[in-house]
C-alpha cells in the first residue's frame, strides 16, 4: 500500500500499489497536508496540515483514530 497527497484540497490519497488503484481518500484537513508519517509498525498514519490540525488514521480500516 502506498500513499499520496492531493495538496490543493488537503486530502490524503491511499493507493494500492499492487492493484494500481485508489484504496481510500482520507478527507479531514481543510488546507494543504504538510507532513505524513507511518508509526506503530505502519498501522497508524499521522498527518499534519497548514490548517493547524494533526490526525491519526488506522491504516487497517482507514478510520480516524484521533483528531
C-alpha positions in Angstrom: 0.0 0.0 0.0 1.3 3.5 -0.8 0.0 7.0 -0.3 -0.1 10.3 -2.0 -1.3 13.8 -1.2 -3.8 16.0 -3.0 -2.2 19.2 -2.0 -4.9 21.7 -3.1 -7.7 20.1 -1.1 -5.9 18.6 1.9 -6.9 15.1 1.0 -4.7 12.1 1.5 -5.0 9.6 -1.3 -4.2 6.0 -0.2 -3.0 3.9 -3.2 -3.0 0.1 -3.6 0.3 -0.3 -5.4 -0.4 -4.0 -6.3 -3.7 -3.3 -7.9 -2.7 0.3 -9.0 -6.0 1.7 -7.8 -7.1 4.2 -5.1 -7.8 2.3 -1.9 -9.2 5.3 0.0 -9.3 9.0 0.1 -8.8 10.4 3.7 -10.6 13.8 4.0 -10.3 15.9 7.1 -7.8 18.6 6.6 -9.1 21.8 5.0 -5.7 23.1 3.8 -2.5 21.6 2.4 -1.1 18.5 4.1 2.5 19.2 5.0 3.5 16.1 6.9 2.9 12.4 6.9 4.5 9.6 9.0 3.7 5.9 9.4 4.0 4.8 13.1 3.3 1.7 15.2 4.6 -0.8 12.7 2.9 1.1 9.8 -0.5 0.6 11.3 -1.1 4.3 12.0 -0.7 7.2 9.6 -0.1 10.6 11.3 -0.9 13.7 9.1 -0.4 17.3 9.8 -1.8 20.3 7.8 -1.5 24.0 7.4 -4.9 24.3 9.0 -3.1 23.5 12.3 -4.7 20.1 12.7 -3.0 16.8 13.4 -4.8 13.5 12.7 -4.0 9.8 13.2 -5.5 7.3 10.8 -5.9 3.5 11.3 -4.3 2.0 8.1 -6.1 -1.3 8.5 -9.6 0.2 8.0 -8.8 3.8 7.2 -10.7 5.1 10.2 -9.9 8.3 12.1 -8.2 7.3 15.4 -7.6 10.7 16.9 -8.1 14.3 15.8 
